[in-house]
Amino acid sequence: QILIDDAILANSINTNDHLNLKDLNLSKSYSNTLTLLKKNIIFTPSFKAKPKAPNSTQGIVIGESKDIESERNTIYTDEHGRVKVRINLYANQEELDNNTFITNDIDTNSSNLSSNTYKSYHHTPFLRVASHIASNHSGFFHTPRIGDEVIISFLDDDIDKPYVSGSLYNGTTTMPQYNYPRYQREIATSTLSYLSEVPIMINQGLDTLKLQENTDYELSSINNHYLTLANSTVGVDNTDARARNEITLKNDKDKEEIYILAQKDYKEEIGNNYEQTIKNNKTSEVGALYTEFITLGHMQNIIGFKNVNVGAEYLENTLLSKDTNVGLSNTLNVGTDQEVKIHKNSYEKVGENKKVEIGTNYEERITGEYTSSVSSNRKTFIRGYHHTQSQGKYSVYTDSELVTEAKGNIQEHAEKSIFMVAKKDHCVNAENVSSLAQKDNTIVAHNRIINQVKSTSITTTAKEVIIQVGGVQVIIDDKGLRVKGGDLRAD
């Protein structure tokens, strides 16, 4: 057969032929050379050496599409945490090869389009990502994001064993060097100033909690000596990493600090004990609710003072007993109402004095008995009137004297009877004494009854009645009427 196309001849079975395409005479036909072997001879093609892999090369993490910008700062991975990479080393060569293929395709009558035969050999399959520690359920795990610049290395210098060995910062993926802190803590500053003025500031409380984002929170190259571990929020709308989690170790002299930023939630789980030692101040600011759940107990030992300020309601529930020990004074200030409910007993012991001041009214309601015991004296001063009402018996008992004094009148009213009993004397001393009985007036004495006005008297005994007027006596007994010291006459 006549050799017509020298270009095809370059792909003959003899691999030792090296012909340049530009030196070949291209035509519309071709020729062929056949080499026949006996059937007992095994044909083996010439060995072609595997291309040598570079020690390492650069690449860009890619996603499902060719447009990196539309997927930047997102994650495209498989179940093993592997990523796909565009290898920069082969990108330009592939572009040249693709252009050459399209040119040759136009010059031929091939029915295959370039889009069908094009293969992006500089886009890798999923590659494993190296880690400093990779143990079973342990280690350091990080998935590079689309648009990250990575380093691609090759295991055993085998070009078929690429893996991602590291990452590089560049003009697009910048380093996490920020001014700190992110939030301005106004209340923290004011609280620390209070600590130096403890006696003065105890009753004044703290300012309203204000958390404002620092407007100067931006990239700062002067922080390039900080050690930062940051993980920005995934999304194409967060390429500037304003939203992220971060741990930064600051090493400015005399300003050393560990800074932790949680973009949203922060959780800790501790299997056993948790200990904290703080040699100076601690400030905690909570923008919303603060909840603590303690299974066993809660102990606080405060050598100095404790100041608790509650802007709204304060609720405390104790299922069992509660003990409060105050070494010195205890002050309770209630702005409006105070209500104390005790379902059983209440005991109050005051070592010395107790003073109660009530601006308006005082009311007591006792369902059972009321007992008051005073070892010394008791005084009651009432500027208005004193009203005591008893539905049962009302008794007043004293081992000594019972004195009732009034600048005005003393009135005693009883719907039934009034009894006055004295084992010895009963004296009534007044300028005038009046006794009015709507019915009967009975005076009973076991010995005698004496009614006397100056030297005139009426003495009544069980045996006689003696009427004494001056030196004249009228004696009435069971024998009759007698007159001594005067005459019996009728005027």
SVG drawing of the C-alpha trace seen along z (x, -y; Angstrom):
<svg xmlns="http://www.w3.org/2000/svg" viewBox="-94 -71 109 92">
<polyline fill="none" stroke="black" stroke-width="0.4" points="0.0,0.0 1.3,-3.4 2.4,-5.7 0.3,-8.8 0.1,-10.5 3.4,-10.9 1.6,-12.2 0.0,-8.8 3.3,-7.2 4.6,-8.9 2.3,-6.6 3.6,-3.4 4.5,-0.5 8.2,-1.4 8.5,-3.7 12.1,-4.6 11.0,-6.8 10.8,-10.4 9.4,-12.7 8.3,-16.3 4.8,-17.1 5.9,-20.3 8.4,-18.4 5.8,-15.9 4.0,-16.2 0.3,-16.3 -2.1,-15.1 -5.6,-13.7 -4.6,-10.1 -2.3,-7.7 -0.2,-4.6 0.5,-1.8 3.2,0.8 2.3,4.2 4.7,6.4 3.7,10.0 4.9,12.2 4.7,15.9 2.1,17.1 4.5,18.5 6.2,15.1 4.6,12.9 4.5,9.3 5.5,6.8 5.3,3.1 8.3,0.9 8.4,-0.2 7.5,-3.8 8.8,-5.4 6.3,-7.0 6.6,-10.7 8.6,-11.9 6.6,-13.7 7.8,-17.1 8.7,-17.2 5.7,-19.5 3.6,-21.9 0.8,-24.4 -2.9,-24.2 -6.3,-25.7 -9.1,-23.8 -12.0,-23.6 -15.7,-22.6 -18.2,-21.0 -18.0,-23.7 -15.0,-25.4 -16.0,-28.8 -14.1,-29.1 -15.4,-32.5 -19.0,-31.4 -18.1,-28.8 -15.3,-30.5 -15.2,-29.9 -17.5,-26.8 -16.6,-23.2 -16.8,-20.4 -15.7,-17.1 -16.5,-13.4 -17.2,-11.1 -13.4,-10.8 -12.8,-14.6 -10.9,-14.7 -10.9,-17.6 -10.4,-18.3 -7.6,-20.5 -6.6,-22.4 -2.9,-21.8 -1.3,-25.0 1.7,-23.2 -0.4,-21.6 -3.0,-24.3 -1.1,-26.3 -0.1,-23.1 -3.6,-21.8 -4.8,-25.1 -2.2,-24.9 -3.1,-21.2 -6.8,-22.1 -6.3,-24.9 -4.2,-22.6 -6.9,-19.9 -9.5,-22.4 -7.4,-23.6 -6.8,-20.0 -10.5,-19.2 -11.4,-22.1 -9.1,-20.9 -10.6,-17.4 -14.0,-16.0 -14.2,-14.4 -17.7,-14.1 -16.4,-14.3 -16.6,-17.8 -13.8,-19.1 -16.2,-19.3 -16.8,-15.6 -13.1,-14.6 -11.7,-17.3 -10.4,-16.0 -9.1,-18.3 -6.1,-16.4 -5.0,-19.3 -8.2,-18.9 -7.5,-16.1 -9.9,-13.6 -10.6,-13.7 -7.2,-14.0 -6.5,-13.1 -5.5,-16.0 -2.5,-15.5 -2.8,-16.2 -0.3,-16.4 -2.3,-13.9 -4.6,-11.3 -5.6,-8.7 -8.8,-6.7 -11.4,-9.3 -8.5,-11.6 -6.3,-14.2 -6.5,-17.5 -9.1,-17.6 -9.5,-20.5 -11.0,-20.6 -9.6,-23.2 -12.2,-25.4 -12.8,-26.2 -10.4,-28.9 -7.7,-28.0 -4.2,-27.7 -2.7,-24.4 0.6,-22.5 0.4,-19.1 3.0,-16.5 3.4,-13.0 3.9,-9.8 7.0,-7.8 7.6,-10.4 4.8,-8.7 2.8,-11.0 -0.2,-8.7 -0.2,-9.3 -0.8,-13.0 -2.1,-14.4 -2.6,-17.9 0.3,-18.5 -0.4,-22.1 -2.0,-25.4 -0.6,-28.9 -1.9,-32.4 -2.0,-34.8 -3.7,-38.0 -7.1,-36.4 -6.9,-34.2 -5.6,-36.6 -4.2,-35.8 -6.4,-36.2 -4.7,-39.3 -7.3,-41.4 -7.5,-44.2 -8.9,-42.9 -11.3,-42.7 -14.3,-42.4 -16.7,-43.8 -16.3,-46.8 -16.9,-45.9 -18.0,-49.1 -19.5,-47.5 -16.3,-45.5 -14.3,-48.7 -16.7,-50.4 -17.0,-47.2 -13.2,-47.1 -13.2,-50.7 -15.8,-49.8 -13.5,-47.3 -11.2,-50.0 -14.1,-51.9 -15.9,-49.0 -17.6,-50.8 -18.8,-53.7 -20.2,-51.9 -21.9,-48.9 -25.4,-50.5 -25.2,-52.1 -25.0,-49.0 -23.7,-48.6 -24.5,-50.4 -26.8,-48.9 -25.1,-46.1 -24.0,-47.4 -22.2,-45.3 -21.2,-47.2 -19.2,-45.8 -15.8,-47.4 -15.8,-49.5 -12.0,-49.2 -12.2,-45.4 -10.3,-44.9 -7.2,-43.3 -4.0,-44.7 -0.6,-43.7 1.0,-44.6 -0.5,-41.5 1.5,-39.1 3.4,-37.8 0.2,-36.4 -0.6,-32.7 -4.1,-32.3 -6.3,-29.4 -9.4,-30.6 -12.2,-29.0 -14.5,-31.4 -18.1,-30.7 -18.7,-28.8 -20.3,-30.8 -19.6,-32.9 -20.9,-36.0 -18.3,-35.6 -15.1,-35.9 -13.9,-38.7 -14.2,-36.3 -16.2,-38.7 -18.0,-35.7 -15.7,-33.0 -14.5,-31.1 -11.1,-31.9 -8.4,-31.2 -5.6,-33.7 -2.5,-33.7 -1.3,-37.2 2.3,-37.7 2.8,-41.4 5.1,-42.0 3.1,-42.5 -0.1,-42.1 -0.1,-38.4 -3.6,-37.0 -5.5,-34.1 -8.4,-35.3 -11.4,-33.0 -14.1,-34.1 -17.2,-32.0 -19.2,-33.4 -22.4,-31.9 -22.6,-29.1 -19.8,-28.0 -20.1,-24.7 -17.9,-22.8 -18.3,-19.2 -16.1,-18.0 -16.1,-14.3 -14.9,-14.9 -13.6,-17.9 -13.2,-21.5 -10.9,-23.9 -10.2,-27.5 -7.5,-29.7 -7.8,-33.4 -5.2,-35.6 -6.9,-38.9 -10.4,-39.9 -13.0,-38.0 -15.8,-39.7 -18.7,-37.8 -21.2,-39.5 -24.4,-37.8 -26.6,-39.6 -29.7,-37.4 -30.4,-34.5 -27.9,-32.9 -28.8,-29.4 -26.9,-27.0 -27.9,-23.5 -26.1,-21.9 -26.8,-18.4 -25.1,-18.2 -24.2,-21.5 -22.9,-25.0 -20.3,-26.6 -19.0,-30.1 -16.3,-31.5 -15.9,-35.3 -13.3,-36.9 -14.3,-40.5 -17.8,-41.8 -20.5,-40.5 -22.8,-42.9 -25.8,-41.6 -27.9,-44.0 -31.1,-42.7 -32.9,-45.1 -36.2,-43.2 -37.5,-40.3 -35.5,-38.1 -36.9,-34.6 -35.3,-32.1 -36.6,-28.5 -35.3,-26.3 -36.9,-22.9 -35.3,-22.1 -33.8,-24.3 -32.0,-27.6 -29.5,-29.1 -28.2,-32.6 -25.3,-33.8 -24.5,-37.5 -21.5,-38.4 -22.4,-42.1 -25.4,-44.2 -28.1,-43.0 -30.1,-45.6 -33.2,-44.9 -34.6,-47.7 -37.8,-47.1 -39.1,-49.9 -42.8,-48.9 -44.4,-45.8 -42.9,-42.8 -44.8,-39.6 -43.5,-36.7 -45.4,-33.4 -44.4,-30.7 -46.5,-27.5 -45.4,-26.3 -43.5,-27.8 -41.5,-31.0 -38.9,-31.8 -37.0,-35.1 -34.4,-35.7 -33.0,-39.2 -30.0,-39.4 -30.5,-43.0 -32.9,-45.7 -35.5,-45.5 -37.2,-48.6 -40.1,-48.6 -41.3,-51.7 -44.5,-51.7 -45.4,-54.8 -49.2,-54.1 -51.2,-51.1 -50.2,-47.9 -52.5,-44.8 -52.1,-41.4 -54.3,-38.3 -53.8,-35.3 -55.9,-32.2 -54.9,-30.5 -53.5,-31.9 -51.3,-35.0 -48.8,-34.9 -46.4,-37.8 -43.8,-37.5 -41.9,-40.5 -39.2,-40.0 -39.0,-43.6 -41.2,-46.6 -43.5,-47.2 -44.8,-50.6 -47.3,-51.4 -47.7,-55.0 -50.7,-55.7 -51.4,-59.2 -54.9,-58.3 -57.4,-56.0 -56.8,-52.4 -59.6,-49.9 -59.5,-46.3 -62.2,-43.9 -62.5,-40.3 -65.2,-37.8 -64.4,-35.7 -63.1,-36.4 -60.8,-39.3 -58.6,-39.0 -55.9,-41.2 -53.7,-39.8 -50.8,-41.3 -48.8,-40.2 -48.5,-43.8 -50.7,-46.8 -53.0,-47.5 -53.2,-51.2 -55.5,-52.8 -55.2,-56.6 -57.0,-58.9 -56.9,-62.7 -60.5,-62.4 -63.2,-59.9 -63.0,-56.1 -66.0,-54.3 -66.9,-50.7 -69.9,-49.2 -71.2,-45.7 -74.4,-44.3 -74.8,-42.0 -72.8,-42.3 -69.7,-44.0 -68.0,-42.3 -65.2,-43.8 -63.6,-41.5 -61.0,-42.5 -59.7,-40.3 -58.9,-43.3 -59.9,-46.9 -61.8,-48.5 -61.5,-52.3 -63.2,-54.8 -61.8,-58.3 -63.5,-61.0 -65.0,-64.5 -68.4,-63.2 -69.6,-59.6 -72.9,-58.8 -74.6,-55.4 -77.7,-54.8 -79.6,-51.6 -82.4,-51.2 -83.9,-48.6 -82.3,-47.4 -79.1,-48.6 -77.9,-46.0 -74.9,-46.6 -73.9,-43.5 -71.2,-43.3 -70.3,-40.5 -69.3,-42.9 -70.6,-46.4 -71.5,-49.2 -70.6,-52.8 -72.0,-55.7 -70.4,-58.9 -70.4,-62.6 -68.0,-64.4 -69.3,-63.8 -72.6,-62.3 -72.6,-58.6 -74.8,-55.6 -73.3,-52.4 -75.0,-49.1 -74.1,-45.8 -75.8,-42.4 -77.3,-43.5 -78.1,-47.2 -78.1,-50.3 -76.6,-53.4 -77.3,-56.9 -74.8,-59.4 -75.5,-63.2 -73.2,-65.3 -73.6,-64.1 -77.0,-62.4 -77.2,-58.7 -80.3,-56.8 -79.9,-53.1 -82.2,-50.6 -81.9,-47.0 -84.1,-44.0 -85.3,-45.7 -86.6,-48.8 -85.4,-52.4 -83.3,-54.3 -82.1,-57.9 -78.9,-58.9 -77.7,-62.4 -80.9,-64.1 -84.7,-64.1 -87.2,-62.2 -89.7,-64.8 -92.0,-65.3 -92.0,-68.7"/>
</svg>
